[in-house]
Amino acid sequence: MRVAIISLSEEGLKLSKKLKSILDEDSTIIKTDLFYKNVKKNFNIGFSEYDEIIAIMATGIVIRSINNLIVSKTTDPGVINIDEKGEFVVSLLSGHIGGANNFTRKISNYLGAKEVITTSTDLNNKIAIDYLSNLFYLKISNSKKILDFNKAILKDKKIKLLFNKKTNLTYLIDFINSKKIKEYEISYDENVLENEVKCMVDKSTLSLFERELVLGIGCKKGKSCNDILIGVKKALNDLNLPITRINTISTGEMKINEKGIIDLSNHLKLPLKFVDLEELKLFKSKDLSTSEFVKSKFGIEGVSEQSAMIVAGFDSKLIYKKTAFNGVTIAFSISK
């Protein structure tokens, strides 16, 4: 995720610099930018260019500043509010789909602060339908029905989840069964698509569709399948995702004979896509990092991030920046 930290006071600026130094070491944070004063202007930038906004200032100032920027829970960034002493971290906007609740938990843990989350499903230890979709990077077909489902969950009604028996979403079934989540009841229907879960309660229906999660790999020559797998598992642990959530593996064409990557594809039974060198050269994104070694050897700025974003498709998003694991670089991208 891309994070904007907006502060107003000198104490707030100190805290924002401390947070940036922490978040820069977090592979799930693609970029962190600091903004100081000029609050309304900087919130405008935050809403248009960032996934999460950390506002270090009084809550009233935040509310007045974002009031005219709020559009929809499906598109607004997550906004969290922190006092300048760093004692309380408040999830203020887009708690589920925007990820503010989980981000609040992360930041409060980093600061040793008290988290403040006020969404009813979280307070009642229930898994909201939009939280479930955000957790596994699923797309909601009819966001207007979210409230119907979450109201039903709070009334202890069962949400019926219909899967195709050949479903790609086995990780979702495993999660619900392993966590013994009582809010959901699993059934099967051959009319449901393999990448879909149809959700039903009372007279309301919506579907969750799987977005393409692409693992991008770069590595030194001769790295084994196990060497690469160690890095993949560590990255997935950071993302809180099971290995079965990966849809595709990607790398550059210069790795077409790299046995470790090919063996990994066979081991995980996942398609492996090699991206042309010219396509890697031409691909641009403000989120990409640069490797001087790769640039000097192949004339490109990198492999893992670029290949993951290219294979995930137009407007894909990097969710795990290039991270090195003993000669192996791992990145993850998600389709729109």
N, C-alpha and C positions, 0 to 999 in steps of 0.2 A: 504494500500500500504506500501511497504518497502522502506525506504528513506535513501540514503547515502548523507552525507554532506561533501564535500571535500574543504578544505581551504589551503591557501598557506602562508599567512602572519599572524602576531600576531593579527592584527585588524580583519582579516577574521576569525581567530579561536575564538575570543570573540563573533563575530556575530553568528558563527555556534553553540556555546554553548547556546546562547540566543534562537536561533531557535529550538534547540533540546528540551529545557525546555518547549517551547510552543507546539511543535508537540507531545511530550509525553502525553499531556493532550487531544489530539484529537483522538477520538475513531476510526476514519477512517484511522489513521496512525498506522499500526501494529507494526512497529519498526523503530527507527531512530538511525543510527550509524555515528560517526564522524571519519573522516580521515584527517590527517594533513601532508602536504608535500608529497614526493614520488608520485607526481601527476600521471604520466603514469601508475604506478603499481596500484594505487588506482582507476583510471578510469577503468582499466581492471576488477577489483573486482566489481565495480559499475555496469558495463554492464552485468556481468554474474549473479549477485545475487540480484539486486534491481530493483524496478519498476520506481523510480524517483531518479534523481541525482541533487543535488543542488551544483553548482560550485561557490565558492566565490573567484573570481580572475578575471584577465583580460580576455576578450572574446577571444583574440588571442591565449592565452595559452590553453584555452578549445578546440578551433577548432583544433589546432595542436595535442592535446592529444587524441581526439576522432576520428580523421580522419580515421584511419585504423580499428576502432571498429564498424563503422556504417555498418549495413547490410540491414535492411528493416524497413519501417515505421510500419509494423505489428508486429515486434519483438523487435525493439530497445526500450530501456527505455526512458522515458521523461527526457530531460535535460534542466534545467533552470540555468541561469547565474545571479549572483548578485555581484555588486561592494562591496568592503570591508566596505564602509560606509553605506550600506543598503539603498541606495537612489533609485536604479533602479533594477527591477526584470524582466529579459528577458526570454521569452519562446524561446529556441534555437533549440530543436530537439523533434520530435514526439509530435507535438502539439495536435492532435486529438486522435488517437488510443492510443498513449502513455500517454495521459492525461496532457501533459506539459502546455497547455493553461489554463485549469482549475486550475492546481496546481499553476501556476504563479499568478492567481487571488487570490487564497487562501493566498499564502505567502506575496504578496504585501499588502493584507488587514491586515495580522498579523503585518507587519512591518510599515504600514503607508507609503509605498513606491510607486513609480510610476511603473505601469505595462507596459511592452512592448511586444505586440503581433502583429506579422506581417503577419499571414496567411490571404489571400485575402477574404475568406468567412467571417471570423470574422470581418475584417475591414469594410465589406459591410453589416454587420448585417444579414448574411444569415446562415442557419443551414446546414453545410456540411454533406454528407452521413456518413462519418466516425465519425464525432462528434456525430451524432444521435445514431450510433451503440454503441459508447463508453458510452454515457449517460445512456443507459438502459442495458448495459452488453450483447450486442448481438454479435454474431459471423458473420463475413463477408465471404461469400462463395468464392468470386473471387476478391481479393484485387487489382489485376492489373487493374480493371475497375474503381477504386475509382476516379482517376483523370478525367476520362470521365464524371462522374457524377458531380463532383465539378466544372468542366469547364462549364458544361451545366447550373448549378445553377447560376453561375456568369453571364451567358448570359440571365438570366431570363427565362430559359426553365423550364417547369413543369416536375418534376420527378413523374412517375406513380408508386404508391404503391399498389400491389395486395395482398389482404388478403383472407383467407378462412372465410366464414361467421361464422364458429364455432371457430374462432381464439382465441388463448391464449393471443394474444398481444393487448388486448383492451386498455391497458394503453398507448400504442404508438399512437393509434387512438385518444384517449382522449387528449393526449399531443398536437398533431398536430392541432386538432380542437379547444382546449381551448386557445392555443397560437396564433391561426389564422395564422399558418405558410403557406405562399403562395407558397413556393418552392415545396410543395408536394400535389399530388392529389390522393385521396383514392378511390380504386375500389375493387370489390370482384370477386374471381374466385375459383370455387370448386376444381380445380386441384392443388391449392396451399396447402401446408401442414398447419396444425393448429398451429405449432410453427415457421412458416416461414412467411416472407414478401418478395415478389418478387418485385424488383425495376427495372424499365425500363425507358430509355431515348434514343432517336434516335435508334441506332442499338445495344446499350449496355444493358446488363442485369447482375444483380447480386442478390443474396438473402441474407437476414439477418435472422439468426436463433437464437432462444432464448436459452440462457444458463441457467442451473438450479440454481436458487437462493434459498438457504436454510437458514431458520431462526432457530438458535439453542437457546434453552431455558433451563435455570436452575432456580430454585426458592425454597424459603422456603415453607414448608408444609402449605397448606391452602390458598395460594394466589389465589385470584379470577381471573376470565377471564379479568375483567376490570383492575385489578392491572397489569396484564401482558401486556394488550393492551396499557396501558399508556407508558410503556417502549418501546414496539415495535414501536409505533408512533414517539417517540422521536428519536429513532435510525434511522428510515427511513427518518426523517427530516434532520438528519446529512448527510445521504447518498443522499439526494435530489431524493428519489424514492417514488412512490405511493405504497400503501399497496397492490394494485392489482398486483404488480410486483413479489411478493413472490410466489414461486412454492410449497414449502414443509416446514413443521415444523418438527423439530427433538428435541429429548431429550434422556436421559438415561432410561434404563429399570426400574430403581428404581422409576421412576415417572409414571409408567404405570397406577396407579389409581389416579393420581393428577387431580382433577376435573377442576381446573382452566385452565390447559393446554388442556385438552380434550374439554372443552367448547369453548376455543379459536379456536381450529381446526374446530369445528362445526360452530362457528360464522363466520369464514372467508371462510368456505367451502374448506378447504385445507387438503391434506393428512397429517397424523401425523405418524412419524416413531420413534420407540423406539430402541435405539442402545444397544446391549448386553453389560453388565458390563465388560466382558472379552475383548471385542473388544475395549472398551474405555481404558482399562488398557494397551493394546498392541499398541494403536495408538501413533505415534510419529511425531512431526513436530517442526522445529526450531521457528515457529511463535506462539506456544501455551504458554499461561500464566499458572500459578499454583495457586490453591486454597488450602491452608493448611487445612481449615475446611473440604472441600470435600475429601481431601486425608486421613484425620484422620477418617472420617466416612465411606467412601466407598472404600478406597485404590486406588483411581484414582486422577489424577491431576486436572480434571475439567470436566464439562458436556457440557456447551453451545458451546464452540469453537470446542471441539472434535467431538461432535455429528453432528454439522453443516458440518464440513469438511469430515467426514466419509460418510454422506448421499449424499453430493455433488459429491462424487466420486474421483477416482484416479487423482492426480495432481490438485485437487481443490485448490482455493486460499481464504484465509481469507480476507474479505474486511471491516469487522467491528469487532474489538477485543472485548473480554468480557467486558461488561460495566454494572455496577450495577444500578438498578433503584428501590429503596425501597424494597429490598428483592428479586428482580427478576434480573437475569443476562441474557443479550441479546448478541448474536453474529450472524454474517452473513457470509456465505461462498458462492462462486460462482464456478460452474463447469468450467472445462477447455474450 
